[in-house]
């Protein structure tokens, strides 16, 4: 019997939805979308976008539709599965900027081929092979000459407003996307942005004036007027290019945060650093994980050692500057199997949206084949008072294999943490660590990192 499950996040669009059957991902296309789908495929737009890496590819299948909506079905396709689903509030500044520019590029190409993006949601973009890629095949509709872009406000709320706040106020305001799942309200963005942004034509037009117009017409029914100005294709292209210009002018320099230059201020000798890289590389090659989470990946040095085993590696870090640097390296080296993301392990991404099921929590997106926890355990145990037993349970629930580094109290980095607080951690010893983790893991290997007192472990979840 085939096990079919509709994805909980895929319910808003009457054009179709995603479902899995025996672990394989499919998308049902409903009859309501038949004409738009035919235009997408026959116009050549699909082929051009896939070739450019801007749209996820798919194949048409003979799979039966999902039982719940069988009567509405027109076709079932099998899209390429993304290795890891991430969300805008987990992206660095440049990731969100690239996602915005990819969305506008897709819309411009679509307009020129007689179609339009009806959705400009940041959640429709994922990073595939290192590039911002649209994963919603049903986001297109046949372009109707003269009609405004229905996704204009959505684009401004999902992309332009958070980017402007990150660039002009504080990069951490990207976390507003966790609160406002449908995008940052433009009136809020307008209030938070400094007055000087009103002298920026793009931000003045697309945020400040746009927000005022929303407020002015929020309680009025707008009736179409005879002879009202129509938005022709040339004007639509002009709007896209105006938004592109506004986005491109927004910049943020990753500096001034605690961990952005961590590897320049660490107590590792060159020999210790290379030995640690060697162990991560060897153990990754030995276990051959398909998916790795580097939890505390900083700028991705050790993530790249894991990725050298051909594993898709998600490199998480709490510091947006480190993640920004990591993503810039991914782009410059054209790396295809590393995804840098912002994550606070003490307050990870929760389940969000309707019925808490539209956006998966950090934990729900696991478990993975292997997790790295390097130079992070002392921060969690000492800075954040998380007991070793709870840390062991946390990592065991999220990975089969764990590469973890124990940093003893004698280490200068731990001594820095203890200078501003009382040492209330009598069990924070090598023996206490091994005892706590042995309840959840089998310890296969332990190696003292050369020229240090740190110990690297390879563990397997029991």
N, C-alpha and C positions, 0 to 999 in steps of 0.2 A: 504494500500500500504506500502511495506517495504522500509524504508529509509536506503540506503546503502551509505557509505562514505569510500573511501580509505584513509588510514592514510598518511599524507603528507610526513612523514619521511621514509616511506617504499616504495622506488621506485628504488633503485639501484640494487637489486638482481633479476636476471632473474628466480631464482628458485621459487619465490613466493612473497607474500606481505600480509600486515595486512589490514583489513578493519573492519568497524563496521556496524552492521545492527540492527536497533532499539535499539541502545545503547549497544549491546553485541559485544564483540571483537572476531573476527575470523581471521584465517590465511589461505589464499589460497595457495595450493601447486601446482605448475605447472608441466606439464608432463616432462619437462626438468629435474626435480628433482626426478622423480619416483623411479629410481633404488637406488639412495642414501637414500631416505626416507625408502624404503623397507629394506635396509641393516641396517639402524639405528634401526628400530623396531624389525626386525627378529633376529639380532645379540645378543640382550639382553642389548646393550649399553644404550638404552633409559631407560630401567627399572633400571639399576644400577645407572645411573646419577640422576634420579628422587629420588630414595631411599636415595641417599647421599645428597640430597638437592642442587645439582649442576646444575640441569636443570629444567626449568619450566614444569610442567605436562600439558597435553592436552587430550582432547577426540576427537575422530573422529565423524563427524556429517553428516547429510544428507542435510545440507544447500546448496542452490544453489550458484554457484560461483558468484563473482562480475561481473556485466554485461559488464564492459569495457574489461575484458580479459577472458570471458567465454570460448572461444575456446581453450585457453591454459591450462585450469584447469585440474588437475588430482584428487585432493581431497581438502576438506575444513575441517580444524580442529578448535577446540575452545580451545585456551590456557587459563590457569589460568590468571586472570587479576591482574596486580601488583597494589597495593593501591596507589603508588605515583612513578612517573618516575623521577629519578634524573640523574645528569650528572657528569662526572669525575671532572670537575672544581668546583663542589660543595662538593666533598668528602674530608675527612680528609686524612692525610698521611696513617694511618693504613687501611682505607677503600680502597684506591687505591692499597695498598700492598696486601690486602686480595683478591681483585678482580684479581690482576695479578696472584697470586698463584692458585686461583680457575681456571683461564683460562689454566694455565699450567697443573694442575691436570686433567682437562677435556681432554686436548689434549693427555696426556700420557695414560689415560684410553682408549681413542678412538684408539690410535695407537695399543695398545695391543689387540684390538678387531676388527682390520682390517679397521678402519676408521681414519680420520684426521680432525682437525679443519681447514677449509679453510678461516675462518675469526677469527682474534684475536683483534677485536675492543672493546675498553673499553665501548662503548655505548651499547654493547650487554649484559653487566652485569648490574643487578639491585640487590638491597638488599631486599630479601624476607624472612620474618620470621627471620630477623637478620643476614642472611647469604648471601654472594656474590653468585649470581645464574645467569646462562646463560638463557636468555629469547628468543634467536633466534634458533628455532628448525632446521632451514635450514642452520646452520653454518657448518654442517658436509659433508664430501664427502668420497667416498671409497678410502682407502689408496692405493697408487700406489708405490710398492716397488722400491726404488732407487731414487725417486724424492725428491727434497728438500722441506722444509716446506714453502709453498707459503705465509703464514702469519707471517713469521719470522720478516721481517722489520716492519710490522704493530704492532706486539707485542712490539718491542723495542721502537717505537715511541709513542705508546699509554700508555705503562706502565713503562718500564725500564728507559727511558730518563727522564720523569717527576719525577719519584721517586728519581733518582740520584740527580737531581737538587734540589729537596725539602730537601734531606738529607744532601747534601754537600754545598749548596749555601744558599737558603732561601725557607722556606716552602711556601711562597706566590707565588713562581714560578709555582705552580700548575695552576695559572690563564693563563699561556701560552696556556693551552688547550682551552681557550675561543677564542684565536686568531688563533691557528692552529687546526682546527676541525678534521683534519686527523692525528693528533698526532704531537708531537714536533719534528721538523726536526733534524736528528742525527748530521748534521754538526754544527747546532746551539748549541745543547747540548754539543758537544765536545768542542766548543769554550768557553762556559760558565763554564764548570766544571773545578775545580782546577787541576793543573798538577799532584798532588799526586794520582788522580784517575787512572792515567796510570799505577800505580803499583798495582792496583786492577785487577786481571786477568779477572774477569767477565766484568767489565766496559771497560777495555782495548779492550777485544775481541768484545763485543756486541755493544759498542758505538763508541769508538775512531777508531778502525780498520774498523768496519762496515761503519762508516761515510766516511773514506778514500776510501774504496772500492766503495761506492756509487758515490763519486765524480769522481773516476778514470774511471768508466764504464758508467757514465751518458750519454755520447754522442756516445756510441759504441753499435752496435748490436751484441749480444753475440750468436754465433752459436753453437749448440751442437757439440761436438767433439767425434769422434769415440774413444772408450776406455776411455772416461773421467770418473773420479771417481764418483761412484754412492753412494748415501746416503742410506745405508741399515737401517733396523729397529733398530738395535743396536746403530748405529750412531745417529739416530733420538732421541732415548731415551737419549743418551748422551747429545745432544743439549738441550733437555728439562731440564735435571738435572743441566746442567751448568747455564741455565737461572734461575732455581729455587734457586740455590746457590747464584747467584748474587743478586736476589731480597731479599732473606732472610737476607743477610748481611747488607742491607740498614736499618738504624734506624733513628728515630727522637724523641727527648725528648720534650714534650710540656711544655715549661717553658719560662719565660721572656716576656710574652705578657701581655697586659693591663688587660684582663678580665679572664684569666685562673684561677686566684685565687680570683675571684670577691666575692664569698660568705664568704671568710675569711676576707675580708676588707670592708664589708658592714656596714651600720649603723643600721641594724635591731637588735632588741633584740631577744632573743630566743622565747619570747612570740609572737612578731610581725611576726616572720618567720613562726611559727606554725599556727598562725591565717590565714595568707595569703595562706598557703598550704591547710588549711581546706576549705577556701572559694572556691579556684580553684577546689578542689575535689568535693565539694558539688554541685557547679553549673554545673560541667561536668556530674555528675551523674544525675542531674535533667534534663538536655537537651539531654543527650545521643547522642552526635555527633558521626558519623561514622569516620570522618576525621577531625583532628585538626592540625592547624599550630601554633606552639609556636614561635613567631617572636621576637627573642632576648632571646633564650632559655638557653644561657650560657651552663653549664654542664648538664642541663636537669632535675634539681630538680623539677620544676613545670610541665615540660612535663610529668613526671612520675605520677603526680597527675591527669592530664587529661587522661593519658593512663590507669589509674586504672578503668576508666569507660568502658574499652574495645575499646576505640577509637584508631585508628591508628594515631599516633602523629608524625609529622615531626618537629624536634627540630632544628630551624635555629639559627645561631649566626655568627657574623662578625669575631670572633676570632678563628683562627685555633687551638689554644691550647685548648680552651674550648670545641670545637667540637671533638677534638681528645680524650680528657678525657671522654666526653660523650659516644663516640663510644666504648671506652675500657670498660666502665661500661656496655653497652649493651652486649658486648661479655662475660664479666665475669659473668653477671647475666643471660645470655641466654635469654634476652628480645626479644620478637618477634614483638612487635607493636610500637617500637620507632625507628625513622630514624634520626640520627644527620646529619646536613648539614651545609656547610659554605655559608653564604649569607650576603651581604651588602645591607641593606634596602634602602640606598640612591643611590645605583647603582646595582640593582638586575639583575639576569641573563637575558640577552636579547634573542630574537629570533635569531637563527643562522643558517648557512648553506644555501643550495640552495634555492633561492627565499625567504629567511628568514623563512623557514617552517620546516627544518629538526629537529631543537631542539627548543622546546617551551620555551617561556619566563617564568619567574616566575609567572607573573600574569595569563598567559594563562593556567596554570596548576590548577587554581582555578575556581570558588570560592569554599570554604570549609564550612563545617557545623559550625565550631567554630574556632576563632583565639584568641590567648593569646598575649597581648602586655603589659608585666609586666616590670616595671623599664626601659622602653625604650622611652616613650613619651618625656621626658625632653632632651634626647640626640638628638632626631630628631628635636624638636622645638627650642631648645636653641643652641646646638652645631652646628646644620646644617641649622638653619634658615628656617625650613619648617613651613609655617603658619598652625595654628590649623585647619582651614577650609579644607586645602588640605590633612592633615592627616586624617581627618574624611572621606573625599571622598575616600582616598586610602584604608582604612580599610573596608569601606562599600562595595567597589567593589570586595572584596576578601573573605568576610565571611557573614554568616547569623547571627551568634551570636558572640559577641566580649566581652572578659573579658580584661579590660584595667585598668591600674593603673595610677592615676594622682599623680605626685610628686610635691608638691608646692615649691615655691621659698625659703621658710623657711627651707626646708630640707637641711642637710649638703651636700648631693651629688650634689644638684643643686647649692649650694653656691660655691662648688669647680669649677663648670663650669663657674660661673660668675666672678671668681677672675681674669681671664685672658681676660675679655672682658667687654664692656659696656652693661648695661642692657637696651636693646632696645625692650623689650617684655612686654609692658603694658597690653596686653590681656592674658598673661600667668598667669591666676588666676583660681580658681575653677569655678567661675561664667563664665569666658570667655571660659573655656574648655567645660563646659556643654552646653553653648549656641552654640558653633561651632559644637559639635557632635550631638546636638539635631536636626540639619538640615538633618542629614542622618540616625540617629538612634533613637529608642525609648529606653529611659533609664528605665530599669525594676528594677534594684537594685543598691544601692550604700552603701558601708560599709567602715567606717574608720578602717584602719588596726590597731589592738591593739598596744598600746605603740608607736604610730607614728602619723604623720599628713597626711599620705598618704591615698588615697581613692581608693578602688577597685570598679569597676562598671561592671555590667552585662547589655549589650545593645543588641538590636535586630535591624537589618537593616530594614529601612522603605521600 
